[in-house]
Amino acid sequence: MERLSAEAINLKPLIATTGNKTSGIVVTGFKDAAVRVVETEHGTLYELRVKQPGLASAINQFNIRFAYDVAQSTTVPSPRLVPVKDPDGGQHAIMEVEFESEQALLDHLTFVEGRLAAAEKARKYDLKADLEASGQSERATYHVVRYRVGDQVWDTTGATAGSNRTRHRHDLFGLQPAAGILGLPQQTLGGPHGQRWRNPADWRDRYTAQLNRHSGINPDDIEIPADDEEKAKDAREMRRWARLAASALQVAVTDAAFVVGYAPVKGSRPDFDAALASTNLRTHLHGPLDFSGTNQAMASGRKLTDRAFADNAITVTEHAVLTGVKAAAELHEDPREAVAALVRLVDRVVFPTDTPSLRRTTKVLVEPSPSQLTAKHAANRAEIRSALLTAAVGGVDLPAAAMDTPHQKVVRKGIATTGLSVTELIAAATSAEPSGGRETARMELAHLAVPGLVNGKVLLGSYGSTGDRRAVTTKLAAARITDDGVRLFIEAIDAFAEVMQLRAGRAAPPRPGAATGRLRRVSGGDVVTTDAAKPADSEWFTSQWPVESDDSGSGTGTSSGLSLGEQWAEKLKDTTGLVENAKKAALAVAKHFEAMHSLVGPGREMTADERQDWQDELDKIEPIVEKAGKHLGKLRYRPTDTALTTGSIEDFAFGTEDSE
């Protein structure tokens, strides 16, 4: 824990207490606010959630994704792993490794960095540029590694999940990846050659202070004198630090989780390494960035694709796109229509609507019958969709957890499409008159826009460290009832269309505002690009379309009139709790009348005035009960003629059956 104290910058919440000296002081912040329990098949892990300096931690050469490559390499020595145990024999949440020499450790790190670089080249996108422009939104996870090299022993934190992000953050700070493990050479900060600070507490404050001194200085404003070499050297050094300060700004502080505890499964051999590996593997199965033939979601997607092709459900071109052989942009010559064609193609394979395809999908995925599908099956299908979209476009960031996962009821029936072109959808969605057609168009337009929104880091939902825990479908519903939201959907489709064109090696005409690297901002229904430093992101989306409008002036989007379907959805939402309250009230009245009945029988003579007063009360109640019974009868029947479901919400016709 002393070692981890150098990794956190918000220690105050962790030591929050309750009580006093008389009642007893209890430290509540650590457990209640920061520690998360993670269950694995190898035991329980405890993660400490904190803010960390961006230059903290280290890449992990024991990451499961390339541990096999390390073990199979004949040029890199494998270290000896030793479990760290307490006096009672329990295993600490620490991994101890021993290298024969510091050079062996350096060779090992060099090999691992090469594997990371090779994996990133295959991804066809620039993670470092992404971090520099937008920061790190996804929380990385670290655990403590104790290194032994000869007589030296030191602890550091290695990435259980997030080695590439950590490596690129260090690069933005001007650090070598090995600095997080081997320490920082003192000559980096003007100290003697051949010596290094091993303890991060000895150099991080110094390094940060150097960056802060040059923060806000434009490197190009620093002139390099041509007639004085000594001053020129100082000016070049100042320019280097100014550039580092500018590049590291977006990752100066990041969210991190540190594994601080481990409780093995009772009755089994403690295996901290396996518990870490299982969490990392699970994380990457959900992610989109490194799909391979052995990835479960991608493997299932390929099976579905091959079987659909064998059944003549998709064409040769469509099969080639879904398997990554052809660029997705080739699905249609119009970039916008290519986006719609791709999303609909993947939906047709993963979430089909026709009976033969439903049977095929269920059989290939070894699922129960459609009526028995659960939320788990919906989530699995969502991962497959994410994998296929990623493979079809190539290198985009479409994590399944950030997509609009359909409800299990929708999965049972499939995702239907209007068949309209994007141009027709936009025309219907931007209509000034509310209607069922406009509502349907907006729903499909939102669905087509999701890949662009996710790729633009706008609609992350509960995925990552966005601070907005609403589901993606909830956000989409909030956005599509506003004109601003529809404009954002159109922009997202155009942005994704541009990505598809670039992946296909085609020249894509520049979009206004594209220089920000993200989607353009929308304000009051108009697209604006004046604030390039703050492009659209999940936080901005939250402020634009909150769940409920308020008067704070934070921006709620330009509301549109509600269609009949949207009115119905709002009324249905309002019934939450009302039905139970009505049942309780009706039951109370019934019991009350039952108790009163004995008071109006023999032995209880009522005066004329009493009888009249009581009749007046009944006259007030009777029409209310009759009206409630009439509407209750209507609501019990489903509509048989969709042509009758017109009018306002007050006279909605639900059927022709005699419900009286």
C-alpha positions, 0 to 999 in steps of 0.5 A: 500500500505504501508503494501504491500511495505514489500512484494516486493523487486523490488520497483524501477521499480514501481516508474519510472517517466517521465518528469521534474519539468518544464513539470511535473513529472509523475509516469509511472512505477506503472501503465504501468509496473506492474498492470494487469486488471482482469475482473470477473463477480463480477467486475474488479480486479487490480493485482500488479505484483512484485517479493516477498521474498519467506518467505512473505505472508500467507496461506488463510483460506478463500480459496474457495476450503475449505471454505465450509468445514470450514463453516460446521465444528462444532469444528472451529469457523467461523470468522465474515467477514466485507467489508472495505469501503471508506468514499463514500461507495465504497469497498476497495480491502481488506477483514476484518475478526474478531476472538473472540481471538487469540486462535480462529484464531490459531485453524482456521489456524490449521484446514485449514492447515490440509485440505491443507495437506489432499488434498496434500496427495491425489495428490500423489506427493511431492510439497515441494520437487518440490519447493526445487529442481526447485523453484516456476514457477507459480505466486501465487496471494495474497490479503490483509486481515485485522485481528481483534482480540480483541483490535489488528488490523493488515493487512497481505496478504493471498493467493487467489491462492497458499496457498499450495505453500506458506505453503511449501515455509515457511516450507523450510525457517523453518517457521510455516504457522501461521507466515505469519498471527500471526507474528514471535516469537522473541525467534526464533531469540534469543529474549524473550519468549512470544513475537512476531513481528507482522509486517513483516518489523520487522523480515524478514530482521533479518531472511534473514540476518541469512540465508545469514550468513549460505548460502553456508555452507555445514551442514555436514561440521559443527562438533558437539563437544562431550565434550562441550554441550554449543558448541554442542548446538551452532553447532547444531543451526548453522547446522540447519540454514545452512540446511534452507539456502540450502533448501530455495535457490530455493524459495528465490525470487518468482513472485507474484501478489497482488490484489490492487484494486477492481471496482464492476460491475455498478449497482450491490452490491459490492462483493470483496470476490466473485470476488476473489473466481471466479478468484481462481476457474477459476485458478483451473479449468485450473489446473490439480492438484485437479480434482474431480467429480465436476470439469467441465473438469473432469466431461466432460471427464468422460461423454465422456469416459462412452459414448465411452465405451457404444458405444464399441469405447474403451475397458474395460481396456481403460475405467478403465484407463481413469477413474483412476481405472487401472494404465495407464502403463497396456495399454502396457507391453513396457513402451514407447508403454504405453505412446503412447497408453495412449496419442492416447487413450485420443486423440481418445476420445477427438479429434476423427477422424472417423465420428461416434466418431465426432458426439458422442463427439459433442453431449456429449459436447453440441457443434455445428457441427464440421465446427463451432468449434472455438478456445474456443471449442479447449481450452475446449477440451484441458482441458478435455484431460489434466484432463483425462491424469492426472486421468489416470496417477495419480498425475502428473502436466499437466496443460492444458495451458502448453499442445499443444492445437490443432488449431480449424481446427485440432479439427474439423477433429481430431488428426490423428495417423500414427499407428506406434510403438514408435520404428518405429516413432523414427527410422523414425524421426531420419532418416538422409534423409529429407522426408515427412515420417520423418516430419510426424514421428517427428510431432507425436513424439513431440505430444507424448512427450508433457506430459513428457515435461510438467511434466518435466517443460520444455515446459511451453509456455505462462503458468506461469512465464517462460519469454518465451511467445511463444505458445507450438506448436511454440516451438515444431515446432522449436524443431522438425526440429533439431536433438537435439529436436528429442533427447529431445522428446525421453527423454521426452517419457522415462521420462513419461514412468518412471512416469507411471511405478512408479504410477503403483507400478512397479520398473522402471530402473533408467535413466541416469541423472535422479538424477537431478529430471528433463529431461537430458540436450542436447548439440550439439546433445549429452545428457549430465548430467554434470550440475546437478544443472541446469536441462532442463527447459523452459529457457534452451529450449528457448536458445536451439531452438529460433524462428530464429537462430542467431550468438550469440553462445547461441545454436540453436540446430543441424539443420536437412535438411528440408523435402518438407513439411517443405520447403513449410511451410517456403515458406508459412511463407515468403508470409506474407505481400508479397501478399498485397505488390504484389497487391499494386504494380500491381494496381499501374502499372495498373493505371500508364499504364492507365494514359499513354495510353492517351499519345500514342493516337492521338495528341501524335506523338512518335519518332522512338527512343521513340517507341523503348525505350518504347517497350524495357521497355514493353519487360522487364515487359511482361515476369515477368507478364506472369510468375506471371500469370502462377504461380498464376494459379497453386496456385489457384488449389489444388492437385488432385493426391498426387503422383504428389506432389514430386520434389523440392520446385521450381517445386512443381506440384500442379495439372493436371488441365489446369490453363492457 
